[in-house]
Each structure stands twice: as structure tokens, then as C-alpha cells.
Amino acid sequence: MAGETILTIIGNLTADPELRTLGSGVNVASFTIASTPRTWNRQTNQYEDGQALFLRCSAWRELADHCVRSLSKGMRVIAQGRLQQRSYQASDGSNRTIIELQVDEIGPSLRYATAQVSRQGNNARGGYTGGASARQAPTAHANAQVAPPADGGPADPWANGGPSDFGAGDPASDPEF
């Protein structure tokens, strides 16, 4: 739809996704992604964490089911979706507005982990849907055991929440540049 704000966020899940079924029978999974920017400080020769962003997310229908079966607290994920704003009246009568990401695509980050993917059958749009006899739970296994780098630095410099942007460090000292 034209005019929507598309956002990609990389961060860690603060809790397991929660699945709800609406009165219409549609499933929705709700979860929060915490993304912490990290920058390289040349004076101290170490990374410094910025202020964390906590973004509330929702996934609908089959994607909701897949999120609940595949994702868990602490897992580093990459999510893309549409940023949406909702207003409502709270039980105390005050008006409130929230901003959340309606997730279109999500998966585990493979920067510091591995994942095993199970297909859910083929549909005409190129996606995967489950058949009654072929449904398997998709799995994602995060192997947090990362070998320390040869220079003796930390094995996972993003272990405490991780950056939202990998380019925030000093390119001159980053071996990937």
C-alpha cells in the first residue's frame, strides 16, 4: 500500500512470542524486539552501547504460528514490516497512542548462530503453507557457542543486546571493511 513506512530492525526478543486467537479465528503473535546501537570509541578502544529501542511487533495468521513455534526469548532476529500507529482509550479514560511493527518477514539472524529451516508446503505465491498431513513445526536452533576471535577479543561483542546497525563501528578498525 502506498505511503506506508517500511522498517527493518535487527535485535533480540525480550520474551517468547505470545499467541492470541481473535474472535474471528485469526491468530496474532505479539512480541518485542530490543535493538541497542553500538559504536566504537577510539579513546577507550572498546564498544559503547547506546540507548535501547524496544519495538512492539505483531505477526498475523500463519506467520504468527511460525513465530511462536520458531522464535524464543533472547534470540537475535531480523524483522521487516510496516510501522503503524494506533490510538485507543485506556480503561482510565485517557487517550493513548502506540506505534508497532506489523511484521511481514522475520527470521533468526545468522551472524552469531545457525538455524535449521523446515518448509511448510508450497503455495502459489512462492511461500510455504502446511498441509494437514505434512505439517511439521519449523525449527530454529541458536548455537550461541561462538569461538573467540584470534585477537583475544570478546567472542560475541553483541551479546548484551546487540547493535541495530552493523555499520556503527569504526570502519578503519573493522576487519569486514
C-alpha positions as CSV (number, residue, x, y, z in Angstrom):
1,M,0.0,0.0,0.0
2,A,1.4,3.4,-0.9
3,G,2.6,5.7,1.9
4,E,3.3,3.0,4.4
5,T,6.6,3.2,6.4
6,I,8.6,0.1,5.8
7,L,11.1,-0.7,8.6
8,T,13.8,-3.4,9.1
9,I,15.0,-4.0,12.6
10,I,17.7,-6.3,14.0
11,G,17.6,-7.1,17.7
12,N,16.8,-9.6,20.4
13,L,13.4,-10.8,21.5
14,T,12.7,-9.7,25.1
15,A,10.3,-12.6,25.7
16,D,8.8,-15.6,23.8
17,P,6.1,-14.5,21.3
18,E,2.6,-14.7,22.7
19,L,-0.1,-16.2,20.5
20,R,-3.8,-15.0,20.7
21,T,-6.8,-16.0,18.6
22,L,-9.2,-13.2,17.9
23,G,-13.0,-13.7,17.8
24,S,-12.8,-14.0,14.0
25,G,-10.5,-17.0,14.4
26,V,-7.4,-15.2,13.2
27,N,-4.2,-15.8,15.1
28,V,-1.8,-12.9,16.1
29,A,1.6,-13.2,17.7
30,S,2.8,-10.3,19.8
31,F,6.4,-9.8,20.9
32,T,9.0,-7.1,21.5
33,I,12.4,-6.6,19.8
34,A,15.1,-4.8,21.7
35,S,17.7,-3.1,19.5
36,T,20.7,-1.5,21.0
37,P,23.0,0.7,18.9
38,R,26.7,0.1,19.5
39,T,29.5,2.5,18.5
40,W,33.3,2.2,18.6
41,N,35.1,4.6,21.0
42,R,38.6,5.4,19.7
43,Q,39.7,6.8,23.0
44,T,38.9,3.7,25.1
45,N,39.3,1.2,22.2
46,Q,36.0,-0.5,23.1
47,Y,32.4,-0.6,22.0
48,E,29.8,1.5,23.9
49,D,26.1,0.8,24.0
50,G,23.6,3.5,23.1
51,Q,20.0,3.7,24.4
52,A,18.0,0.6,23.6
53,L,14.9,0.8,21.4
54,F,12.1,-1.5,22.4
55,L,9.7,-2.0,19.4
56,R,6.4,-3.9,19.9
57,C,5.6,-6.2,17.0
58,S,2.7,-8.2,15.7
59,A,2.6,-11.1,13.2
60,W,-0.7,-12.4,11.8
61,R,-2.2,-15.7,10.6
62,E,0.3,-18.4,9.5
63,L,3.3,-16.1,10.3
64,A,2.0,-15.8,13.8
65,D,2.0,-19.6,14.2
66,H,5.5,-19.9,12.7
67,C,6.9,-17.2,15.1
68,V,5.5,-19.0,18.1
69,R,7.0,-22.3,17.0
70,S,10.4,-20.9,15.9
71,L,11.4,-17.9,18.0
72,S,12.2,-17.6,21.7
73,K,13.4,-15.1,24.3
74,G,16.9,-13.8,23.6
75,M,17.0,-14.9,20.0
76,R,18.6,-12.4,17.7
77,V,16.2,-11.7,14.8
78,I,15.8,-9.6,11.6
79,A,12.3,-8.4,11.1
80,Q,10.8,-6.3,8.3
81,G,7.3,-4.8,8.2
82,R,5.1,-1.8,8.2
83,L,5.3,0.8,11.0
84,Q,1.8,1.5,12.2
85,Q,0.3,3.9,14.8
86,R,-2.9,3.1,16.7
87,S,-4.9,5.3,19.2
88,Y,-7.2,4.0,21.8
89,Q,-8.9,4.9,25.0
90,A,-7.5,3.2,28.1
91,S,-9.6,1.9,30.9
92,D,-8.8,5.0,33.0
93,G,-10.3,7.2,30.2
94,S,-7.1,8.6,28.9
95,N,-6.3,8.6,25.2
96,R,-3.2,6.6,24.3
97,T,-1.2,6.1,21.1
98,I,1.1,3.3,20.3
99,I,3.5,2.6,17.4
100,E,4.2,-1.0,16.5
101,L,5.7,-3.0,13.6
102,Q,3.2,-5.2,11.7
103,V,5.7,-7.9,10.7
104,D,5.7,-9.1,7.1
105,E,9.0,-11.1,7.3
106,I,11.1,-12.3,10.2
107,G,13.8,-14.8,10.8
108,P,16.8,-15.6,13.1
109,S,20.0,-13.6,12.5
110,L,22.8,-15.9,11.3
111,R,25.6,-13.6,12.3
112,Y,26.3,-15.5,15.6
113,A,24.0,-18.5,15.3
114,T,22.9,-21.2,12.9
115,A,19.3,-22.2,12.0
116,Q,17.6,-25.2,10.6
117,V,14.5,-24.5,8.4
118,S,11.6,-26.8,7.8
119,R,9.3,-26.0,4.9
120,Q,5.6,-25.9,5.4
121,G,4.5,-27.0,1.8
122,N,4.3,-24.9,-1.3
123,N,1.6,-22.4,-2.3
124,A,1.0,-20.4,-5.5
125,R,2.7,-17.2,-4.1
126,G,6.0,-19.0,-3.6
127,G,5.6,-19.1,0.2
128,Y,5.1,-22.1,2.4
129,T,1.9,-23.4,3.9
130,G,1.2,-26.5,5.8
131,G,-0.9,-29.4,4.6
132,A,-3.0,-31.4,7.0
133,S,-0.7,-34.5,6.7
134,A,2.6,-32.7,6.0
135,R,2.6,-30.1,8.8
136,Q,5.9,-30.0,10.8
137,A,6.9,-27.4,13.3
138,P,9.6,-25.2,11.8
139,T,12.7,-25.1,14.0
140,A,15.4,-22.6,14.6
141,H,18.3,-23.5,16.7
142,A,20.5,-20.8,18.0
143,N,24.0,-22.1,18.7
144,A,25.4,-19.4,21.0
145,Q,28.8,-21.1,21.2
146,V,30.9,-18.8,19.2
147,A,34.7,-19.3,19.0
148,P,36.7,-16.3,20.4
149,P,38.4,-14.3,17.7
150,A,42.2,-14.8,17.2
151,D,42.9,-11.3,18.6
152,G,41.6,-12.3,22.0
153,G,38.6,-10.0,21.9
154,P,35.1,-11.0,23.1
155,A,33.6,-13.9,21.3
156,D,30.3,-12.1,20.7
157,P,30.6,-8.3,21.1
158,W,26.8,-8.0,20.7
159,A,26.0,-10.5,23.5
160,N,24.4,-7.8,25.7
161,G,21.6,-6.8,23.3
162,G,23.5,-6.2,20.1
163,P,23.6,-3.2,17.7
164,S,20.7,-2.2,15.4
165,D,23.2,-1.2,12.8
166,F,26.3,-3.1,12.0
167,G,27.9,-0.1,10.3
168,A,28.0,1.9,13.6
169,G,31.5,0.9,14.5
170,D,34.8,2.4,13.3
171,P,35.3,1.2,9.7
172,A,39.0,1.6,10.0
173,S,39.3,-0.9,12.8
174,D,36.6,-3.3,11.5
175,P,38.1,-6.3,9.6
176,E,34.9,-6.5,7.4
177,F,35.6,-3.2,5.7
